Amino acid sequence: MATLSLPTSGTGTPRVLKSRAAGKLLLLALFAAVLAPWAATHWPGAAWPHALTVSLDKPLATASNWVIDNRDSHPLFLYFFGYVSNAVVLSVRAVYVTLLAAGWTGVTVLGALVAWRVAGVRLAAGTAIAFLACGALGMWVPTMQTLALMVVAVLASALVGAVLGLAAGLSDRLDRALRPVLDTMQVLPAFAYLLPVVLVFGIGVPAAVLATVVYAAPPMARLTALGLRGADPEVLEAVESLGATRRQRLLTARIPLARGELLLGLNQTIMMALSMAVIAAVIGAGGLGDRVYQALASVDVGQALAAGIPIVLLAIVLDRVTAAAGAGTGDTRTRAIGWPYALAVTAAVALAARLLGRLDWPTGWTLDIAAPVNHAVDWMTNHLYSGVPVIGGTADWAGHFTTWILDPVRGGLQWLPWWSVLLIVAALAWSIGTWRTALTAVLAMAAIGVLGVWGPALDTLSQVLAAVAVTLVLGLATGIAAARSERVERALRPVLDVFQTMPQFVYLIPVVALFGVGRAPAVAAAVVYALPAVVRITAQGLRQVDPAALESARSLGATGRQQLWQIQLPLARRSLLLAVNQGVVLVLAVVIIGGLVGGGALGYNVAFGLAQGDLATGLVAGAAIVCLGLMLDRVTQPTQRRTTKGA
Amino acid sequence: MAFTVPTRKPPTTTEPVFSVSGLWKVFGPKPERIPADPELSTLEPADLRARTGCTAAVRDVSFDVRKGEVFVVMGLSGSGKSTLVRCLTRLIEPTAGTIAIDGEDVRAMDKGRLRELRRHRAAMVFQHFGLLPHRTVLDNVAYGLEIQGVGKSERRERAAEVVAKVGLEGMEQRRPGQLSGGQRQRVGLARALAVDPEVLLFDEPFSALDPLIRRDMQDEVVRLHREEGRTMVFITHDLTEALKLGDRIALMRDGRVVQLGTPEEIVGSPADDYVREFVRDVPREQVMTCRTAMRPAAADDTANGPAVSPQATVAEAIEAVARAGAPARVMDEGRCLGVVDHEQLLDVVAGVTTLTPAAAVDADDAPEAAPGKPRRANPPAPRTSPEDAAPTTPEAV
């Protein structure tokens, strides 16, 4: 594709311009010189011209009302969505009842035995401790609610994803059709998925499960297709040369060879499902996410933390166990126990607990951390928020950040004429990618204007830009340090591992404790969320630089600084671009969620639409989020994209 | 399977196992027009690419593979040899030409028939082994039988026999990842042997191996061929390997066969400068036979001097002549065919001989060139086994 991008510029560019990027920019400048004065005279003013907007409020409200009116009568709902909804409710209910019937002892023992079976003794102990901690924090029932929803959503996502992946892996045409869709779905913030589902299913468990499935199925589909396509061609040829039929080839070679990717896909699906299951609290998922949501709504950090810790523990346990299952290639050591044995032990323990009447978590065993945490937060509010000599308080920092960085960036963006914003988007996207990506980016940005949410979108964009800038400065510096020093890397690795597995929602808790509510905390949460991925990609990219090139530089007597600037950074350019891309995508996801803690802008519109039942506002904001995500991804997209993303 | 045949079985008949004629494989848009168009088909590769965007990997290749012989296709990378061998079982679909196995048209086969061909009649050994990493050695070897639908216990039993035959006893339960390169290729070889195919196809099987391991594996192939007499098509880019293993060699360049003949013909009378350049550094005395080097016997030569067989290499004759201090007689079934003395032998070593017309006949017309092929064991290896020394008559030693 990259080589095909030139012909369009071949008409206007003189041959003296050797640099391709310069040629593109010159062409764009010519284009702008013609169109900008015309646009400026037709539609004066910086904001998106009102004449160019299309108000979707009325049709969307009509659609939404139609759905509400017809939900109980129209055949589409009666014979399709109704069944889907009922099936989801029934299966979640069934899993939930089963979990409760197993009691806390049964669930803990089963979890530990499964972990033991697939990942060894240490993770089994970790799993047991995590479950017990959930109980001890008084969150056993919400944990089981979240777990029940997760089990159903993960099974459905894995099934849907595997089927789509199988189709894309076996058919080139389907692969071409599905790949851009899956790629795009993976860069969209979770919040954008909520409203369309709510429109059809209303607020409740079915909507939550389906939103989770839609969000979590793409990685499974992508990795399944990747695994099937990535099989060693010589092995497949050897299998074919022995006269295998298509079916034999698929079952005995392609699927077993893709085992690693399949399990990685499952791992990512589980992590994304957890992330979404927590966020889906705002559309009625219940469980742990709901506790966090309610607590954050009343700025009760203690309660939020009590519900947040089980989420983090669940995330870490699920990630480690599934990752271990993927890494272990049938090692005999971990096969200490068989499945029937594990099930029998679980049943025996659950039965014993039931006979002893200890099915529910004992009330005396809970540890109330909410009160002491709130106490600590109060102390922090009183002592650290502001007025600390020399360094100032956290609220002061947040205030300064807002007035000195966020406000000027937002002001600047809103001061820029709308057409110049489009031009900047085009220039950025084209200089780094192809004319296709540039066109997509410009169209996405223009769509935001047409939807009539230009103002809030620029507000969101200003937060994203500020957060990305901070993330990149911190992340690249840390990444370089980690790449250059083994010790820093060893120290960072466990921290990054934990941070990369935590669901987005959880990051809101500490920032609210530290900075209160507002735009600055949303940006802070976004920075913390995106940082690990940026650090990791940067460090990996620098470490993967051809050692021969580095060695030759060293042999010529290059200093460490020269090696970094002249060898490592230029050769790791692709990874650095990828780090920027991932940073932008991850930051956007959390900035949007920041609407729940006072971030305002598009995220607030979605939350408002959900809370007030004003689906039109919410859907328009959701569509704008999709466009913004698409634009930001295309603007920062290196020509080749990587397959995985931190969940 | 006759495992116990002590000496190398000469090809019993001249009937071809594979018969290939006018074979083309063209990659690119609308490939079928290239072979059909006499103007396009004669273009040089670069011109063809510039004009049509197509690459002809195999260009108008014809040859027969006779039953029981080792047919080597040799060429540098990009010469089309790997494509050629894949065309034989249609792992790559040929563009034009005919391929017949035992007289049956391979290109006309339907899917089921083609599968039968791949399952039972031709098995392939790959450069990078192509093993299934999630299976044990035994199950990898049994894989071909599993594909055929052979029951578990029977295929494991048969696989175990073949595993033992290639010298991997005790490693049945390992996985390919735990084996060395040479061992992995033994598994690949065993997998191909397990289905008891009529023809073994080798696609540069040893080029990914270390030199010493490679020599072991070559000896293994020589041993297997001697024991079983199975027809083999062997692709290689290594001239030494080709000369060591091949009964006949087809030398490829840019998709064409530039010369087809016995190793002796390739080395002794290169068809063009390309082949001459190719074989320049070959130790000729290890390849050329006395039949080629001899002169007609004069009246005074008949009685004295050591006797050598016509298939003995010049190197062996040199040794015999040097020991006896007299010209050697080339004896075939008690008949004296000719004489080699210092002059002829030195000519061969110096490379100044041209083949006599009698020996320069085209290989296709001279089936007797193949039987009893001299054992040109690889030059550095000492001859230890009795079979290797057999062509030399006792009095020569």
HADDOCK unambig.tbl for C-alpha pairs under 7 A between the chains (distance, minus, plus):
assign (segid A and resid 234 and name CA) (segid B and resid 130 and name CA) 5.15 0.50 0.50
assign (segid A and resid 235 and name CA) (segid B and resid 130 and name CA) 3.90 0.50 0.50
assign (segid A and resid 235 and name CA) (segid B and resid 131 and name CA) 5.96 0.50 0.50
assign (segid A and resid 235 and name CA) (segid B and resid 132 and name CA) 6.71 0.50 0.50
assign (segid A and resid 238 and name CA) (segid B and resid 130 and name CA) 5.62 0.50 0.50
assign (segid A and resid 241 and name CA) (segid B and resid 91 and name CA) 6.79 0.50 0.50
assign (segid A and resid 241 and name CA) (segid B and resid 118 and name CA) 5.72 0.50 0.50
assign (segid A and resid 241 and name CA) (segid B and resid 123 and name CA) 6.73 0.50 0.50
assign (segid A and resid 241 and name CA) (segid B and resid 124 and name CA) 6.60 0.50 0.50
assign (segid A and resid 242 and name CA) (segid B and resid 118 and name CA) 5.29 0.50 0.50
assign (segid A and resid 242 and name CA) (segid B and resid 119 and name CA) 5.09 0.50 0.50
assign (segid A and resid 242 and name CA) (segid B and resid 123 and name CA) 6.42 0.50 0.50
assign (segid A and resid 242 and name CA) (segid B and resid 144 and name CA) 5.65 0.50 0.50
assign (segid A and resid 243 and name CA) (segid B and resid 115 and name CA) 4.58 0.50 0.50
assign (segid A and resid 243 and name CA) (segid B and resid 116 and name CA) 6.80 0.50 0.50
assign (segid A and resid 243 and name CA) (segid B and resid 118 and name CA) 4.74 0.50 0.50
assign (segid A and resid 243 and name CA) (segid B and resid 119 and name CA) 4.78 0.50 0.50
assign (segid A and resid 244 and name CA) (segid B and resid 147 and name CA) 5.71 0.50 0.50
